[in-house]
Amino acid sequence: MEEKSFSKTLIIGGIIVSILHSIFFWRQAEGISAPIFAIIFLIYLICCIKQKKIKANHGAYMLAVPILLLSATYFIYNNATFRFLNFWAIIGLVVIMSILLITKETNHLFVKILRSIFKPIEYIGEVFKNIGNIIHKKEEKKPKTQKAKIIKAIFISLPIAIIVIFLLMAADETFAEFFQQIIQKIIDIFNIQRISELVVRAFLAFIIFLYFTSFILNMLSNKTAEIIEKENQKPSSIHIEETTIQVLLTILNGIYLLFSLVQLVNIFTEMGVPRELGNYAIIARQGFFQLMLVTLINLAAIYFSCKNTKSTNSTYTKAMSQIMLLFNIFFIFIAAYKMFLYEQEFGYTYSRLLVYFILATELLFIIPCSFYIYNKKVPIFKIGLGIVTTMYVILNFANIDAIIAKRNIDRYIETGKIDFAYLEDHVGTDAKEQMERLLTEKPKTQEYEEIDRKLERYFRRIDTKLKKERQSIFSFNLSKNRFHIDIDSLKEYNNDDLLI
């Protein structure tokens, strides 16, 4: 009975989720549909786990928070870059959550992730077995329940009702128009264009149904749990002699000490000395990406040196690791300083802003890493996953388009320099309020009239693009909707001679 109950939850839930996926996302932009679908899918996942009655690691449910927050960005913001990145981030978090639900260990996580993505194909046969569990009838006859009687009555009455409706539509035009509007609304909701397209959608929905149900069967399989248990028992550390680790840490720290002294001498020498900022910024550009990479290498080196099972982690090894962390902090600030100089001269872009984000994430990660050096029981991976996920969610909700537009426009007001071509190509409806500032706030330069013309063309082009998009209640987006409402206030700036 319990097995049949699980089969019903798995199959019926899978059908509902796959149909909703087709309704929400077929040939239309993601909007409010994304968080709604994420909520429904997570409920479906949790219901399957409850029906299977497995002992789940409830701490893994915490990952549902960033999954829902990232899916909500499709409703709140309209950033093309993060729309693409968040799709993969959400899938990654769902897969990691499914792994952590059945194990608290993070050994061989990359292998487990790949298995969770591709192994469900082996469980397609199990899906049909579960369908069989639902439709299989037992030999002994049981009296029909009230629910079964109602379902039978509906199936008998529905065809008759449809025939009657069509006859009444033929008899009265007003009644026919009323029902045609209802039918059109249903067609709009399901986004039906042609019968052939409906067949393709049904096939894709069936494929999605098979994958979702197979994914859950793979996650809840006893066979999968046994494989993971065996992997958790295998040591995941790289075996390196502690002498090798100590020599490596000593050499690297010696190099970093020399580099740090050179950097400090340069900083103190340049204080109060006039210089060409443009030339210095170009030199600085050669440094911040390399320094950021070095800090990542250092964190990896410290992790593996502490994770090494052959190492006794002597006081000397721990001291060298802590010193390397201090150099990491210094390098992070130097890299941020170089980036600041470069931005002052050449403006603000996505990649330059992301450097600050990565550096801030590294700086936060140094704290648990410092504790991990002295205590290997610190769950460094889980803390790291939490830090990276939290920072990424914050980055999504920071409205990067508006920040980039604001900082570039502030720079334009102060210096008269602006790379409008970059803003035109990379910021959209999320930066509308900031871009509107260019209509009223501008420096006294001869080029401001040209900026006005470009700005008007920018607003017109976005407005035209949004009007051409297929409108649907499921693709509703606050950022796009706000742009539609406020675009009328710009009519006084319109110029009929401008091209859209």
C-alpha positions, 0 to 999 in steps of 0.5 A: 500500500505504501509503495502504491501511495509513493507511485501515485505521488511520483507519477501524478506529481511528475505529470503535473510538474511537466505540464506546468513546465510546458505552460510556463516556459514554452516560447515565452520569457521567464517571469513570475512563472520561475518562482512559482515553478520552483515552489511547486517542484520543491513541494513535489520533491519533498512529498516524494521523500515523505512518501518514501519515508527515508531518513533525510538530512533535513539540513539540506533543505536550507538550500531551498532558500537560495533556490527560491531567491534566485528563481524570484530574480526572474520576476523582479529583475531583467538582467540577461547575464544573471538569467543565464547564470541563475538557470545553471546555479538553480540546477546545481543547487537542486542537484547538491540538495538532492545529494545532501538529503541522503548523505551529510558527507561531501567527499567526491562531490563532483562525481556525485553531481555528475552521477545525479545528472546522468544516472537517472536515465537508468531508472526510466524502466522504474518509472513505467513500473511505478505507473504499473503499480497505480493502474494494477487492480487487485483481484478482490473487489472493493466497494467504490468510494464516493470519490471514484463515483464522482470521477466516473460521473464527470467522465460520463457527463463531460462529452455530453456537456461539450456537445450541448455547448456547441449546439447552443453556440450554433443557436445564439451568436452572443452565447457563441462569442462568450464561449469563444472568449473563454476558449481563446483565454484557454488557448492563451494560457496554454500558448497553443499556436498549431496542432503540430506544435502541440504534439511537439510540446506533448513529446517534450513534456513527456521527456521532462516527465521521464527525467524528473521522475527518474531523477527522484527515483535515482535520488531515493534508490537504495542502490544509490545510497549504498554507492554513496556510502562506499564512496564516503568511506574512501579517503578523498585526500591527496597523500603528500609527505609533510616535508613537501608541504612545508617546503612548498609553503615556505618557498611560496611565503618567501616569494609573497614576502618579497612581492609584498615589500615591493608593493609597499615600497611602490605605494609609499613612493607614489604618495604625493608624487604627481603621475599620469593616472591613465598610464598607471591604470593601464599598468594596474590592469596587468595586476588585479586578475593575476593577484585574484588568481594567486589568492585562489591558488593559495586557498586551494594549497592551504585546503589540500595541505590540511586535508592531507591524511599523511600529514601530522600538521605540525605547528610549523605547517600550521604557522606557514598556512596562517602566514599565507592567509595573511598574505592572501588578505594583503593581496586581496586589498592590493588587487581591489586597489588596482581595480579601483585605479583602473575604474577611475580612468576607464569606467565601470563594467560587469567584469570589473564589478565582479572582481570586487565580488570575488575578492569579498567572497575570498575575504569571507572564506579566509575566516573559516579557513583559518579555523580549519587549519587548527581543526579539521572537523570544521565543515569547510566545504559546507561553509564555503558553499554557504558563503559562495551561495549567499554572496551570489544571491546578494549579487543578484539582488544588488541590481547590478545594472543600476549600480553600473549605470549609477557609477558611470553616470556619476563619473560622467557628471564629475568628469564629462567622460562616459562610455555610453555604448557600453551602457546601451549594450549591457544595461536594460530595464533594471537601470531605467531610473539611473538612465533617466538621470542623464536627461536632467543631470549632465556636465557642461560639455558640448557632447551632452546633446549627442548623449540626449539623442543616444539616450532617447534612442536607447529608451525607444529601442527597449520600449519597442522590443518589449512591445514586440515580446509575447505577453503572458501572465506567466512571463510577468516581470516587475522590471519590464512592467515598470518600464512600460508604465513610465515610458510615457513620461519621456514623450516630451523628449521624443524626436521624430527624426530619430531611428528606432 
